[in-house]
Amino acid sequence: MLYLLSFIRMIIVFSAEIVQICHIVKRVNFTLISAWVSSKTCDKLVIS
């Protein structure tokens, strides 16, 4: 029983860490995409 409880706690901590990692990845992706878009629009402005 004690083993089962520690196993469940481990799963909860693990899933919480996965959620945090997903948030970080989304934030990084958003930053990269917005930087890429702004650089593309700057290129278009310079060309025109």
mmCIF file of the N, C-alpha and C atoms, coordinates in Angstrom:
data_MODEL
# 
_entry.id   MODEL 
# 
loop_
_atom_site.group_PDB 
_atom_site.id 
_atom_site.type_symbol 
_atom_site.label_atom_id 
_atom_site.label_alt_id 
_atom_site.label_comp_id 
_atom_site.label_asym_id 
_atom_site.label_entity_id 
_atom_site.label_seq_id 
_atom_site.pdbx_PDB_ins_code 
_atom_site.Cartn_x 
_atom_site.Cartn_y 
_atom_site.Cartn_z 
_atom_site.occupancy 
_atom_site.B_iso_or_equiv 
_atom_site.pdbx_formal_charge 
_atom_site.auth_seq_id 
_atom_site.auth_comp_id 
_atom_site.auth_asym_id 
_atom_site.auth_atom_id 
_atom_site.pdbx_PDB_model_num 
ATOM 1   N N  . MET A 1 1  ? 0.829  -1.204 0.000   1.00 0.00 ? 1  MET A N  1 
ATOM 2   C CA . MET A 1 1  ? 0.000  0.000  0.000   1.00 0.00 ? 1  MET A CA 1 
ATOM 3   C C  . MET A 1 1  ? 0.864  1.254  0.000   1.00 0.00 ? 1  MET A C  1 
ATOM 4   N N  . LEU A 1 2  ? 1.880  1.261  0.853   1.00 0.00 ? 2  LEU A N  1 
ATOM 5   C CA . LEU A 1 2  ? 2.773  2.419  0.915   1.00 0.00 ? 2  LEU A CA 1 
ATOM 6   C C  . LEU A 1 2  ? 3.496  2.592  -0.421  1.00 0.00 ? 2  LEU A C  1 
ATOM 7   N N  . TYR A 1 3  ? 3.876  1.469  -1.021  1.00 0.00 ? 3  TYR A N  1 
ATOM 8   C CA . TYR A 1 3  ? 4.550  1.509  -2.321  1.00 0.00 ? 3  TYR A CA 1 
ATOM 9   C C  . TYR A 1 3  ? 3.634  2.134  -3.369  1.00 0.00 ? 3  TYR A C  1 
ATOM 10  N N  . LEU A 1 4  ? 2.355  1.759  -3.308  1.00 0.00 ? 4  LEU A N  1 
ATOM 11  C CA . LEU A 1 4  ? 1.381  2.283  -4.267  1.00 0.00 ? 4  LEU A CA 1 
ATOM 12  C C  . LEU A 1 4  ? 1.222  3.793  -4.104  1.00 0.00 ? 4  LEU A C  1 
ATOM 13  N N  . LEU A 1 5  ? 1.182  4.260  -2.860  1.00 0.00 ? 5  LEU A N  1 
ATOM 14  C CA . LEU A 1 5  ? 1.032  5.698  -2.608  1.00 0.00 ? 5  LEU A CA 1 
ATOM 15  C C  . LEU A 1 5  ? 2.233  6.476  -3.142  1.00 0.00 ? 5  LEU A C  1 
ATOM 16  N N  . SER A 1 6  ? 3.428  5.968  -2.890  1.00 0.00 ? 6  SER A N  1 
ATOM 17  C CA . SER A 1 6  ? 4.619  6.663  -3.381  1.00 0.00 ? 6  SER A CA 1 
ATOM 18  C C  . SER A 1 6  ? 4.660  6.637  -4.910  1.00 0.00 ? 6  SER A C  1 
ATOM 19  N N  . PHE A 1 7  ? 4.163  5.551  -5.498  1.00 0.00 ? 7  PHE A N  1 
ATOM 20  C CA . PHE A 1 7  ? 4.115  5.446  -6.958  1.00 0.00 ? 7  PHE A CA 1 
ATOM 21  C C  . PHE A 1 7  ? 3.156  6.483  -7.531  1.00 0.00 ? 7  PHE A C  1 
ATOM 22  N N  . ILE A 1 8  ? 1.983  6.624  -6.892  1.00 0.00 ? 8  ILE A N  1 
ATOM 23  C CA . ILE A 1 8  ? 0.998  7.614  -7.351  1.00 0.00 ? 8  ILE A CA 1 
ATOM 24  C C  . ILE A 1 8  ? 1.566  9.024  -7.206  1.00 0.00 ? 8  ILE A C  1 
ATOM 25  N N  . ARG A 1 9  ? 2.244  9.283  -6.090  1.00 0.00 ? 9  ARG A N  1 
ATOM 26  C CA . ARG A 1 9  ? 2.836  10.604 -5.878  1.00 0.00 ? 9  ARG A CA 1 
ATOM 27  C C  . ARG A 1 9  ? 3.882  10.892 -6.957  1.00 0.00 ? 9  ARG A C  1 
ATOM 28  N N  . MET A 1 10 ? 4.663  9.876  -7.305  1.00 0.00 ? 10 MET A N  1 
ATOM 29  C CA . MET A 1 10 ? 5.678  10.036 -8.340  1.00 0.00 ? 10 MET A CA 1 
ATOM 30  C C  . MET A 1 10 ? 5.020  10.377 -9.677  1.00 0.00 ? 10 MET A C  1 
ATOM 31  N N  . ILE A 1 11 ? 3.916  9.703  -9.993  1.00 0.00 ? 11 ILE A N  1 
ATOM 32  C CA . ILE A 1 11 ? 3.211  9.970  -11.250 1.00 0.00 ? 11 ILE A CA 1 
ATOM 33  C C  . ILE A 1 11 ? 2.680  11.400 -11.271 1.00 0.00 ? 11 ILE A C  1 
ATOM 34  N N  . ILE A 1 12 ? 2.135  11.860 -10.133 1.00 0.00 ? 12 ILE A N  1 
ATOM 35  C CA . ILE A 1 12 ? 1.594  13.223 -10.066 1.00 0.00 ? 12 ILE A CA 1 
ATOM 36  C C  . ILE A 1 12 ? 2.709  14.245 -10.282 1.00 0.00 ? 12 ILE A C  1 
ATOM 37  N N  . VAL A 1 13 ? 3.837  14.051 -9.618  1.00 0.00 ? 13 VAL A N  1 
ATOM 38  C CA . VAL A 1 13 ? 4.963  14.975 -9.775  1.00 0.00 ? 13 VAL A CA 1 
ATOM 39  C C  . VAL A 1 13 ? 5.459  14.958 -11.214 1.00 0.00 ? 13 VAL A C  1 
ATOM 40  N N  . PHE A 1 14 ? 5.540  13.767 -11.790 1.00 0.00 ? 14 PHE A N  1 
ATOM 41  C CA . PHE A 1 14 ? 6.028  13.620 -13.161 1.00 0.00 ? 14 PHE A CA 1 
ATOM 42  C C  . PHE A 1 14 ? 5.118  14.347 -14.144 1.00 0.00 ? 14 PHE A C  1 
ATOM 43  N N  . SER A 1 15 ? 3.794  14.160 -13.992 1.00 0.00 ? 15 SER A N  1 
ATOM 44  C CA . SER A 1 15 ? 2.857  14.818 -14.908 1.00 0.00 ? 15 SER A CA 1 
ATOM 45  C C  . SER A 1 15 ? 2.898  16.332 -14.724 1.00 0.00 ? 15 SER A C  1 
ATOM 46  N N  . ALA A 1 16 ? 3.083  16.794 -13.496 1.00 0.00 ? 16 ALA A N  1 
ATOM 47  C CA . ALA A 1 16 ? 3.188  18.236 -13.257 1.00 0.00 ? 16 ALA A CA 1 
ATOM 48  C C  . ALA A 1 16 ? 4.425  18.793 -13.955 1.00 0.00 ? 16 ALA A C  1 
ATOM 49  N N  . GLU A 1 17 ? 5.532  18.054 -13.904 1.00 0.00 ? 17 GLU A N  1 
ATOM 50  C CA . GLU A 1 17 ? 6.746  18.505 -14.583 1.00 0.00 ? 17 GLU A CA 1 
ATOM 51  C C  . GLU A 1 17 ? 6.542  18.527 -16.089 1.00 0.00 ? 17 GLU A C  1 
ATOM 52  N N  . ILE A 1 18 ? 5.833  17.543 -16.626 1.00 0.00 ? 18 ILE A N  1 
ATOM 53  C CA . ILE A 1 18 ? 5.557  17.513 -18.068 1.00 0.00 ? 18 ILE A CA 1 
ATOM 54  C C  . ILE A 1 18 ? 4.744  18.739 -18.467 1.00 0.00 ? 18 ILE A C  1 
ATOM 55  N N  . VAL A 1 19 ? 3.757  19.103 -17.639 1.00 0.00 ? 19 VAL A N  1 
ATOM 56  C CA . VAL A 1 19 ? 2.937  20.286 -17.934 1.00 0.00 ? 19 VAL A CA 1 
ATOM 57  C C  . VAL A 1 19 ? 3.809  21.537 -17.944 1.00 0.00 ? 19 VAL A C  1 
ATOM 58  N N  . GLN A 1 20 ? 4.714  21.656 -16.972 1.00 0.00 ? 20 GLN A N  1 
ATOM 59  C CA . GLN A 1 20 ? 5.607  22.818 -16.926 1.00 0.00 ? 20 GLN A CA 1 
ATOM 60  C C  . GLN A 1 20 ? 6.486  22.857 -18.166 1.00 0.00 ? 20 GLN A C  1 
ATOM 61  N N  . ILE A 1 21 ? 7.020  21.706 -18.568 1.00 0.00 ? 21 ILE A N  1 
ATOM 62  C CA . ILE A 1 21 ? 7.869  21.648 -19.763 1.00 0.00 ? 21 ILE A CA 1 
ATOM 63  C C  . ILE A 1 21 ? 7.078  22.070 -20.989 1.00 0.00 ? 21 ILE A C  1 
ATOM 64  N N  . CYS A 1 22 ? 5.822  21.623 -21.079 1.00 0.00 ? 22 CYS A N  1 
ATOM 65  C CA . CYS A 1 22 ? 4.977  22.003 -22.214 1.00 0.00 ? 22 CYS A CA 1 
ATOM 66  C C  . CYS A 1 22 ? 4.764  23.507 -22.247 1.00 0.00 ? 22 CYS A C  1 
ATOM 67  N N  . HIS A 1 23 ? 4.542  24.106 -21.085 1.00 0.00 ? 23 HIS A N  1 
ATOM 68  C CA . HIS A 1 23 ? 4.360  25.557 -21.037 1.00 0.00 ? 23 HIS A CA 1 
ATOM 69  C C  . HIS A 1 23 ? 5.624  26.270 -21.504 1.00 0.00 ? 23 HIS A C  1 
ATOM 70  N N  . ILE A 1 24 ? 6.778  25.789 -21.056 1.00 0.00 ? 24 ILE A N  1 
ATOM 71  C CA . ILE A 1 24 ? 8.048  26.410 -21.450 1.00 0.00 ? 24 ILE A CA 1 
ATOM 72  C C  . ILE A 1 24 ? 8.250  26.283 -22.953 1.00 0.00 ? 24 ILE A C  1 
ATOM 73  N N  . VAL A 1 25 ? 7.973  25.099 -23.493 1.00 0.00 ? 25 VAL A N  1 
ATOM 74  C CA . VAL A 1 25 ? 8.145  24.875 -24.933 1.00 0.00 ? 25 VAL A CA 1 
ATOM 75  C C  . VAL A 1 25 ? 7.216  25.781 -25.731 1.00 0.00 ? 25 VAL A C  1 
ATOM 76  N N  . LYS A 1 26 ? 5.963  25.899 -25.283 1.00 0.00 ? 26 LYS A N  1 
ATOM 77  C CA . LYS A 1 26 ? 5.021  26.770 -25.990 1.00 0.00 ? 26 LYS A CA 1 
ATOM 78  C C  . LYS A 1 26 ? 5.503  28.210 -25.968 1.00 0.00 ? 26 LYS A C  1 
ATOM 79  N N  . ARG A 1 27 ? 6.011  28.654 -24.812 1.00 0.00 ? 27 ARG A N  1 
ATOM 80  C CA . ARG A 1 27 ? 6.481  30.031 -24.697 1.00 0.00 ? 27 ARG A CA 1 
ATOM 81  C C  . ARG A 1 27 ? 7.677  30.257 -25.617 1.00 0.00 ? 27 ARG A C  1 
ATOM 82  N N  . VAL A 1 28 ? 8.614  29.312 -25.635 1.00 0.00 ? 28 VAL A N  1 
ATOM 83  C CA . VAL A 1 28 ? 9.797  29.438 -26.493 1.00 0.00 ? 28 VAL A CA 1 
ATOM 84  C C  . VAL A 1 28 ? 9.388  29.430 -27.964 1.00 0.00 ? 28 VAL A C  1 
ATOM 85  N N  . ASN A 1 29 ? 8.478  28.513 -28.325 1.00 0.00 ? 29 ASN A N  1 
ATOM 86  C CA . ASN A 1 29 ? 8.010  28.456 -29.708 1.00 0.00 ? 29 ASN A CA 1 
ATOM 87  C C  . ASN A 1 29 ? 7.341  29.759 -30.103 1.00 0.00 ? 29 ASN A C  1 
ATOM 88  N N  . PHE A 1 30 ? 6.519  30.311 -29.216 1.00 0.00 ? 30 PHE A N  1 
ATOM 89  C CA . PHE A 1 30 ? 5.827  31.565 -29.510 1.00 0.00 ? 30 PHE A CA 1 
ATOM 90  C C  . PHE A 1 30 ? 6.840  32.682 -29.727 1.00 0.00 ? 30 PHE A C  1 
ATOM 91  N N  . THR A 1 31 ? 7.873  32.721 -28.889 1.00 0.00 ? 31 THR A N  1 
ATOM 92  C CA . THR A 1 31 ? 8.905  33.753 -29.026 1.00 0.00 ? 31 THR A CA 1 
ATOM 93  C C  . THR A 1 31 ? 9.636  33.603 -30.351 1.00 0.00 ? 31 THR A C  1 
ATOM 94  N N  . LEU A 1 32 ? 9.995  32.355 -30.692 1.00 0.00 ? 32 LEU A N  1 
ATOM 95  C CA . LEU A 1 32 ? 10.707 32.119 -31.948 1.00 0.00 ? 32 LEU A CA 1 
ATOM 96  C C  . LEU A 1 32 ? 9.843  32.490 -33.145 1.00 0.00 ? 32 LEU A C  1 
ATOM 97  N N  . ILE A 1 33 ? 8.572  32.096 -33.109 1.00 0.00 ? 33 ILE A N  1 
ATOM 98  C CA . ILE A 1 33 ? 7.679  32.372 -34.238 1.00 0.00 ? 33 ILE A CA 1 
ATOM 99  C C  . ILE A 1 33 ? 7.469  33.872 -34.388 1.00 0.00 ? 33 ILE A C  1 
ATOM 100 N N  . SER A 1 34 ? 7.242  34.579 -33.284 1.00 0.00 ? 34 SER A N  1 
ATOM 101 C CA . SER A 1 34 ? 7.017  36.022 -33.372 1.00 0.00 ? 34 SER A CA 1 
ATOM 102 C C  . SER A 1 34 ? 8.285  36.722 -33.856 1.00 0.00 ? 34 SER A C  1 
ATOM 103 N N  . ALA A 1 35 ? 9.453  36.258 -33.424 1.00 0.00 ? 35 ALA A N  1 
ATOM 104 C CA . ALA A 1 35 ? 10.704 36.848 -33.892 1.00 0.00 ? 35 ALA A CA 1 
ATOM 105 C C  . ALA A 1 35 ? 10.879 36.592 -35.386 1.00 0.00 ? 35 ALA A C  1 
ATOM 106 N N  . TRP A 1 36 ? 10.538 35.379 -35.834 1.00 0.00 ? 36 TRP A N  1 
ATOM 107 C CA . TRP A 1 36 ? 10.656 35.030 -37.253 1.00 0.00 ? 36 TRP A CA 1 
ATOM 108 C C  . TRP A 1 36 ? 9.710  35.878 -38.089 1.00 0.00 ? 36 TRP A C  1 
ATOM 109 N N  . VAL A 1 37 ? 8.474  36.034 -37.617 1.00 0.00 ? 37 VAL A N  1 
ATOM 110 C CA . VAL A 1 37 ? 7.485  36.831 -38.350 1.00 0.00 ? 37 VAL A CA 1 
ATOM 111 C C  . VAL A 1 37 ? 7.930  38.283 -38.426 1.00 0.00 ? 37 VAL A C  1 
ATOM 112 N N  . SER A 1 38 ? 8.420  38.824 -37.316 1.00 0.00 ? 38 SER A N  1 
ATOM 113 C CA . SER A 1 38 ? 8.840  40.227 -37.325 1.00 0.00 ? 38 SER A CA 1 
ATOM 114 C C  . SER A 1 38 ? 10.036 40.417 -38.251 1.00 0.00 ? 38 SER A C  1 
ATOM 115 N N  . SER A 1 39 ? 10.951 39.442 -38.300 1.00 0.00 ? 39 SER A N  1 
ATOM 116 C CA . SER A 1 39 ? 12.094 39.566 -39.202 1.00 0.00 ? 39 SER A CA 1 
ATOM 117 C C  . SER A 1 39 ? 11.628 39.488 -40.654 1.00 0.00 ? 39 SER A C  1 
ATOM 118 N N  . LYS A 1 40 ? 10.632 38.628 -40.934 1.00 0.00 ? 40 LYS A N  1 
ATOM 119 C CA . LYS A 1 40 ? 10.111 38.522 -42.301 1.00 0.00 ? 40 LYS A CA 1 
ATOM 120 C C  . LYS A 1 40 ? 9.433  39.825 -42.716 1.00 0.00 ? 40 LYS A C  1 
ATOM 121 N N  . THR A 1 41 ? 8.642  40.409 -41.835 1.00 0.00 ? 41 THR A N  1 
ATOM 122 C CA . THR A 1 41 ? 7.965  41.661 -42.182 1.00 0.00 ? 41 THR A CA 1 
ATOM 123 C C  . THR A 1 41 ? 8.985  42.777 -42.349 1.00 0.00 ? 41 THR A C  1 
ATOM 124 N N  . CYS A 1 42 ? 10.033 42.765 -41.552 1.00 0.00 ? 42 CYS A N  1 
ATOM 125 C CA . CYS A 1 42 ? 11.087 43.773 -41.708 1.00 0.00 ? 42 CYS A CA 1 
ATOM 126 C C  . CYS A 1 42 ? 11.760 43.612 -43.069 1.00 0.00 ? 42 CYS A C  1 
ATOM 127 N N  . ASP A 1 43 ? 12.019 42.365 -43.472 1.00 0.00 ? 43 ASP A N  1 
ATOM 128 C CA . ASP A 1 43 ? 12.621 42.118 -44.779 1.00 0.00 ? 43 ASP A CA 1 
ATOM 129 C C  . ASP A 1 43 ? 11.727 42.666 -45.887 1.00 0.00 ? 43 ASP A C  1 
ATOM 130 N N  . LYS A 1 44 ? 10.419 42.430 -45.780 1.00 0.00 ? 44 LYS A N  1 
ATOM 131 C CA . LYS A 1 44 ? 9.499  42.912 -46.810 1.00 0.00 ? 44 LYS A CA 1 
ATOM 132 C C  . LYS A 1 44 ? 9.497  44.434 -46.861 1.00 0.00 ? 44 LYS A C  1 
ATOM 133 N N  . LEU A 1 45 ? 9.543  45.072 -45.698 1.00 0.00 ? 45 LEU A N  1 
ATOM 134 C CA . LEU A 1 45 ? 9.550  46.535 -45.662 1.00 0.00 ? 45 LEU A CA 1 
ATOM 135 C C  . LEU A 1 45 ? 10.827 47.074 -46.295 1.00 0.00 ? 45 LEU A C  1 
ATOM 136 N N  . VAL A 1 46 ? 11.947 46.417 -46.018 1.00 0.00 ? 46 VAL A N  1 
ATOM 137 C CA . VAL A 1 46 ? 13.230 46.868 -46.579 1.00 0.00 ? 46 VAL A CA 1 
ATOM 138 C C  . VAL A 1 46 ? 13.231 46.684 -48.092 1.00 0.00 ? 46 VAL A C  1 
ATOM 139 N N  . ILE A 1 47 ? 12.691 45.546 -48.571 1.00 0.00 ? 47 ILE A N  1 
ATOM 140 C CA . ILE A 1 47 ? 12.683 45.271 -50.012 1.00 0.00 ? 47 ILE A CA 1 
ATOM 141 C C  . ILE A 1 47 ? 11.790 46.275 -50.739 1.00 0.00 ? 47 ILE A C  1 
ATOM 142 N N  . SER A 1 48 ? 10.610 46.553 -50.192 1.00 0.00 ? 48 SER A N  1 
ATOM 143 C CA . SER A 1 48 ? 9.678  47.462 -50.859 1.00 0.00 ? 48 SER A CA 1 
ATOM 144 C C  . SER A 1 48 ? 10.078 48.907 -50.566 1.00 0.00 ? 48 SER A C  1 
# 
